[in-house]
Every structure is written in structure tokens, then in C-alpha cells.
């Protein structure tokens, strides 16, 4: 009533600043009165009911009066300067927020008596809604001078925007359309006055609220989709609500995208929120193990309408150094459910980098240490590390959308295929200045203790060998060869490098292979550690024949040297290397061995076998390795072996199995016994071989190790299909359980009937157990280069105690052989007694020496 008669330029001083603070206090007092007396509200207590309804009615009228004030200002001024109405927006926003909070909490405030005042609460909400709508129209008319950096208008506008942000958090679950419109206004005003308020806005608060609203609406969308998937009946109302919620998701995502684009330089402290947003969304969406179960149609709808907005968001953040730091932080410690989304994010980044400048590629692809506590690893290292964390997704495996190719339908691919293909594609566009980073990352991953990570790096390296020049491939083979020769003993890194060398050697051009042979001559025993890992099939026919001849010559010569030496336990390591090289020849180029070389190898192998006894094989790891190499070599020559030697081999295996040797020894036994299926065993020795053979298979088939069980079933099947001695097959099946196991294997039955959902739950539990098991290993330790000395097992030197034990075993064996000769061959030569007396004197001398040492 008074406003039309007042000068609009002096409203703030003469009216708003005087009346509005009292109005706000009055309103707060009424809200307090309502909250305090609401507990006494009942249909019987008419006095309190009347009091509360009168207060609510007054609040409605007060909101109407404020609406009138706002409308008057809008009607009388074409452009508004905030300074002239300074008290109005802040007072109105305070009242609006208080109203919405009270309405939101009405269920708990009025408890079961809400129906007694619900009509007035509804009127109160509508009046507040109308008041905010009118205020936003007023604020839209505000003009600010962009040339002025410091004045009260700037501060007032910032306060207004953040007050509306607070209101958003209150109404988010009350009215979706109103919520969205409020956000739209916040973004609009932020951009309209961007130049003068950008440094004053609390950008982190705005980004945090937007991210929370995106996640809330996304989870609501998934919940609705899940309900529709579980329900058989199609409810149009549910589907309309799903579409409406999905539209809201897209709106919030686009708002975030717009805001991020305009205020990126000010979002350093918001990068963690943006990173987490991406991970949280993908953790709840298929194919994540932790995803909500929704139909394929709903997946496609959500992906097409909402997830597509995340891709340009990552593109915007790609050049922003703080975001790079967050994603590649060496201290990043993600829970199980976010490890797979992190891997997907890194692949997305990898796909985008080829289209970025060299500077941006360098930012992502190099390590950096900003401070003592802040370290950034390279993108490639992060990919391999993140991939390693996805054990559950790899073992299930989860499937992702494949790449489209011309003329072919798109097919789903496993996570391994997805990462491998994108990694190889990335390698093709790698900037030349970053090749050193690529080499280091690939080598670091090849040397990983995680098998699947090492395999991925090898696949990528092999692609690089094929994609790059022949000279590059030859260079890499030489480097790997030198690394193998420098390995300080048996370790998993040596195994990984040897597999890589074997694979890369196939990609070498013949001239480079010839250069390699000259550089690492197979005629020199010191190079046998390399040649034991190279498949001779990779060489051209003539070169293969020559190299096989040279390796076999050196190998048999070294074996004879050992046989004629003191044969100490410490020399067995080099002997095992020689045997491994000879076995490689037999496995990969047996046809290139001429008859003379075959005979020479068979002779030295037979002579070496004669020095084995069960006690040594049971106790000494190096002798176990020798045993495991001799068995497949004997199996290769099974058709020409002396029957007596076959009896000895089978007998020793039977005795050794009862002493429970290591798994790799038992696996070597399987190689030999399965090869007996190709052999017709002479009748004269059948009674000494067949019972032992059935005992070996029976013991191995009863083994509880799943790995041994699988290999045993395969070896037994191979033996049973090839043998001429069918009567032994049922004798190997010593129990009903073993029979059922073999029958299930042959018929491909007996598998655990597991639903897809149960399988996913099992894999999640397994992943959680692995995660807990390795939780004490820090990310920095896990990423540390395996080339560091502590990460390799030092060359194993046998303790002196084992050397002494081996020497005594040899003496005891010689005495047993002498005793056997005396019993079987009759009178001894005249010199024998003299020699034995000399040995006795030496024994006494050794005893006295031992006492002096003691």
C-alpha cells in the first residue's frame, strides 16, 4: 500500500532496510512457534489447532506481501541496480528457504497430525514458489557494470547465487521441475555476470551440488529401470517417470558441462569431485560388477541420453593440469567398485590424446613430482596398474561394446580385448619424443608380478614389433636378450622376459636373426641361457638346422663335462640350463636333429639319469629341476629308450610320488607317463611297468590341486586313447570318485550349475578378498619398477649344509653300488681292498678335521 507513493530510488534507505529485517525476524519467530507447539496438535485440542492455523495463515499473507514488494520493483524499473534494493533479495531468499525447509520437514514436525494443517502448508509452499519465481524475474533485470571489480553489487550477487544454491539442496526431492528451473537460473546468472563475479563465486560448492544432484537423479533413474525390469507387467506411468528422470539427468549433466567449460581455470579444487562423479556413475552402470540389473533397452536409453554427456566433459578436462594430477595421483587408493571405472576412464583419455597437442600428450604421458607428497605417474603406467586391479572383471569376464569395423557387425569384447586394442591403437599415434616413456612403461609392465598385466604388455610390445620397423624389433630383441643374461637367478621377471623374447623372435627379419646368432653365438655355452627360451621354429629352415646342430653340440659337450667333473650340487644350475636348451630343441625343432645328435642327447640324458636317487630328488630343489627336465627329454626319445631305463624311471616316479614332491615335479611326471601311451611295452617288463604306471595315475588323479587335476585328466585321456595296453586303464581308476571325475571330464559334465547373478556375486567376493589381502601394499610400492634390486630374487647359492649332504649322498651311493657288485659278481679284484683301506684312512683324517673345526 505504501510502495506506490515512495521514490523507487530511495526504497532501500526509507523502507526495505527498515522493514525487511523485522519481517525476517517475525517470520523466523513464527516458524519457531510452529515447531515448538506442533507436538501438542490434535483434533481434540482446538486451541492449539486454531493457533497454529492462524500462524500459518499469517505466514501465507506475509509471503504474499513480499511478493507484492518484488512485483512493484519489477513494474517500476526497467533495469535494476542491486544497491538500490540491497535488503530485498537476501531477505526474500531467507524467508523462501525457511518456508521450504519447514514444508520438507512437515512429516516429522507434525507427525501423524499433518492432515489438520496440510491445506495451509500447501498454500504456504505455493506462495513461496510464486515468490521465488517473481524474485528470479527481478534478478534477471539486474544490471552490473563489468568495468567495476569491487563493489557491494558484486558481493550481493554472489550471495544471491549461493542462497539459491542452498534452496536447491532443500527442494531437490520436493519438486523436480522447480529444482531444475532454479539450477537453470543459477547457471544463467553465473554466466551473465561471469566477468565480474568469477573470482568471487564458490565454484567448488556449485560443482559439488551439481555432482550430487546428477548422482541422485541417476540413481533414481536406475532404480526405476530396475523396478521395470523386475516387473512382468509394463506400466506406462513408471516408464513416463523413468523418461522424466532421465531427462533431468541429462539436464544436470549439460549444466555441469556448460559451467565447467566457462569456469575451468577456477575448478582446481573441484577436479576430485568430477573424477569421482565419472567413477561413481560407471560403477553403477553395466557392465560393472556392482551395477544395478536393468534391461538392455534401458541401458541403451540411459547411455544415449545421459552417459554421452560425460565424454565431452572429459574432453574439456583433458588439458587441465589439476585434473591430470587427480586421475594419475600415485597415492590414488580406490575401493573395489571404482577400480574398473578408473580403467575405463584411462582408456577414454588414451583415445582422446592423439588429437591433442604435444604438450598435452607430454602432460599425461610423463611422470611428475610436484612435491614430496604429490607424485603423478604416467598414463601408461596408470593403465597397467588399473588393469591389474580389475581381477574380477577379467576373470568373469565382463564384456564391453566393441569397435565398429567396415562391413562387420559390432561384437562385444572382453575387458582384456578392449584395453589391448585401444592400447595398440594409442601406440600407433604415440609422439616420437615420448618413445622412451613407452619403452619404460612396457618393460615395467612385462616385469610385473601379475601375470595378466605382463601378458597385456607383451601383446602390446608384439604389436609394436609388427607395426614398427624391422630395425626397432631387432633392437628390442637385443635389449631383452641382454636383460635375460643379466638376471641374477630364477625369478618371475626372468620367466616374463623369456616369454617376450620367444614371441618377439618370430617377428625378426631373417637378416636380423642372423645378426642375433652372430652376436649371441649358440656355439658358446654362456649363451645357452638365451637359446633355451627361443623357439627354433622362428628361424628359416637352413638357419634352423645349423643353429639346432650348434646348440645340441654345445649342450651334449657341457653334459659330458659335468659327468666327468666332480659333479657338485652347485654346478647343477648350469647343467639345468643346458638340459633346458636341449629340451627346447626337441620341442620346437626335433625334426632338425639328425640321428647322430639324437643318439648323443639320449646317451647323455641316460647317463645323467643314472646319478639320480630318490633321496636327492626328494630333498634338493636343483636336483628336482634336473629331474623335471630329464623326464620330458626321456619322453621325447621314448620309442628308442632301453626298456630297463624305462623300468627305472617309472619305479623312481612311483616312489617319489609317495613323498609328495612339488607340483612342477608332478607335472613333469605327467609328460613322461602320457608319452608311454605311444609305446608298446615288451611283455618281459610289463609286470614291472604297468602296476607302477597305474599307481602313478591313481595318485595323480586323486590329487586335490585343481591345476594338477586338470593336467592329469588330460594326460590320462591322451594315454588311454593311445595305449595298446587297455587293461591298465580301469586299474588307474582306484576309487568311485576318481571314476566319476574321469567320466565327467570325458563327457564335459559335472560343472557347477551357477547362475549369472551368483557368478557375479562370487567374483565380487573373491575380488574383495584379494583386495583385503593386498591392502597393506601401497600404490607407490605396487608401481615401483620391478628392475629395482629388491624386486628380484637374488641368485640362490646353496647353503654349505646342502653341499655336504649331497657329497655324503654320493659317497653312500658309491658304497651301495660296490656292495651290490660284491654280492652279484663274486670275488673282487685284488686292488679293491687296498683302495678301500686308503679311503678308510681318508675318512679318519676327515673326522679328526671335523673335530678340530667343532
QUITARA-V890618 format. One record per backbone hydrogen bond with DSSP energy under -1.0 kcal/mol. NH is the residue of the N-H (numbers start at 1). CO is the residue of the C=O. If there is no record, write none. Layout:
BEGIN
NH,CO  NH,CO
END
This chain:
BEGIN
5,2  6,3  10,7  14,10  15,11  16,11  17,12  19,15  20,16  23,19  24,20  25,21  26,22  27,23  28,24  29,25  30,26  31,27  32,28  33,29  34,30  35,31  36,32  37,33  38,34  40,37  41,38  46,44  49,45  50,46  51,47  52,48  53,49  54,50  55,51  56,52  57,53  58,54  59,55  60,56  61,57  62,58  63,59  64,60  65,61  66,62  67,63  68,64  69,65  70,66  71,67  72,68  73,69  74,70  75,71  76,72  77,73  80,141  84,81  85,82  88,85  91,87  92,88  93,89  94,90  95,91  96,92  97,93  98,94  99,95  100,96  101,97  102,98  103,99  104,100  105,101  109,105  110,106  113,110  116,113  117,114  121,117  122,118  123,119  124,120  125,121  126,122  127,123  128,124  129,125  130,126  131,127  132,128  133,129  134,130  135,131  136,132  137,133  138,134  139,135  140,136  141,138  142,139  143,80  148,145  155,151  156,152  157,153  158,154  159,155  160,156  161,157  162,158  163,159  164,160  165,161  166,162  167,163  168,164  169,165  171,167  172,168  174,171  175,171  179,175  180,176  181,177  182,178  183,179  184,180  185,181  186,182  187,183  188,184  189,185  190,186  191,187  192,188  193,189  194,191  196,193  197,193  198,194  200,197  201,197  203,201  206,202  207,203  208,204  209,205  210,206  211,207  212,208  213,209  214,210  215,211  216,212  217,213  218,214  219,215  220,216  221,217  222,218  223,219  224,220  225,221  226,222  227,223  228,224  229,225  230,226  231,227  239,235  240,236  241,237  242,238  243,239  244,240  245,241  246,242  247,243  248,244  249,245  250,246  251,247  252,248  253,249  254,250  255,251  256,252  257,253  258,254  259,255  260,256  261,257  262,258  263,259  266,263  267,264  270,267  274,270  275,271  276,272  277,273  278,274  279,275  280,276  281,277  282,278  283,279  288,285  291,288  292,284  299,295  300,296  301,297  302,298  303,299  304,300  305,301  306,302  307,302  308,303  309,306  310,307  314,310  315,311  316,312  317,313  318,314  320,317  324,320  325,321  326,322  327,323  328,324  330,375  332,329  338,335  339,336  342,338  343,339  344,340  345,341  346,342  347,343  348,344  349,345  350,346  351,347  352,348  353,349  355,352  356,353  361,357  362,358  363,359  364,360  365,361  368,376  370,374  371,374  376,368  377,328  379,364  382,378  383,379  384,380  385,381  386,382  387,383  388,384  389,385  390,387  394,390  395,391  396,392  398,393  400,413  408,405  413,400  418,414  419,415  420,416  421,417  422,418  423,419  424,420  425,421  426,422  427,423  428,424  429,426  430,427  434,431  435,432  438,434  439,435  440,436  441,437  442,438  443,439  444,440  445,441  446,442  447,443  448,445  454,450  455,451  456,452  457,453  458,454  459,455  460,456  461,457  462,458  463,459  464,460  465,461  466,462  467,463  468,464  473,469  474,470  475,471  476,472  477,473  478,474  479,475  480,476  481,477  482,478  483,479  484,480  485,481  486,482  487,484  495,491  496,492  497,493  498,494  499,495  500,496  501,497  502,498  503,499  504,500  505,501  507,504  513,509  514,510  515,511  516,512  517,513  518,514  519,515  520,516  524,521  527,524  528,525  530,527  531,527  532,528  533,530  538,535  539,536  544,540  545,541  546,542  547,543  548,544  549,545  550,546  551,547  552,548  553,549  554,550  555,551  556,552  557,553  558,554  559,555  560,556  561,557  562,558  563,559  564,560  565,562  571,568  572,569  575,571  576,572  577,573  578,574  579,575  580,576  581,577  582,578  583,579  584,580  585,581  586,582  587,583  588,584  589,585  592,589  593,590  598,594  599,595  600,596  601,597  602,598  603,599  604,600  605,601  606,602  607,603  608,604  609,605  610,606  611,608  612,609  617,613  618,614  619,615  620,616  624,620  625,621  626,622  627,623  628,624  629,625  630,626  631,627  633,629  634,630  635,631  636,632  637,633  638,635  640,637  646,642  647,643  648,644  649,645  650,646  651,647  652,648  653,649  654,650  655,651  656,652  657,653  658,654  659,656  660,657  666,662  667,663  668,664  669,665  670,666  671,667  672,668  673,669  674,670  675,671  677,674  678,675  679,676  685,682  688,685  689,685  690,686  693,689  694,690  695,691  696,692  697,693  698,694  699,695  700,696  701,697  702,698  703,700  709,705  710,706  711,707  712,708  713,709  714,710  715,711  716,712  717,713  718,714  719,715  720,716  721,717  722,718  723,719  728,725  729,726  732,728  732,729  734,732  739,735  740,736  741,737  742,738  743,739  744,740  745,741  746,742  747,743  749,744  754,752  759,755  760,756  761,757  762,758  763,759  764,760  765,761  766,762  767,763  768,764  769,765  770,766  771,767  772,768  773,769  774,770  777,774  782,778  783,779  788,785  791,788  792,789  803,799  804,800  805,801  806,802  807,803  808,804  809,805  810,806  811,807  812,808  813,809  814,810  815,811  816,812  817,813  818,814  819,815  820,816  821,817  822,818  823,819  824,820  825,821  832,829  835,831  836,832  837,833  838,834  839,835  840,836  841,837  842,838  843,839  844,840  845,841  846,842  847,843  848,844  849,845  850,846  851,847  852,848  853,849  854,850
END
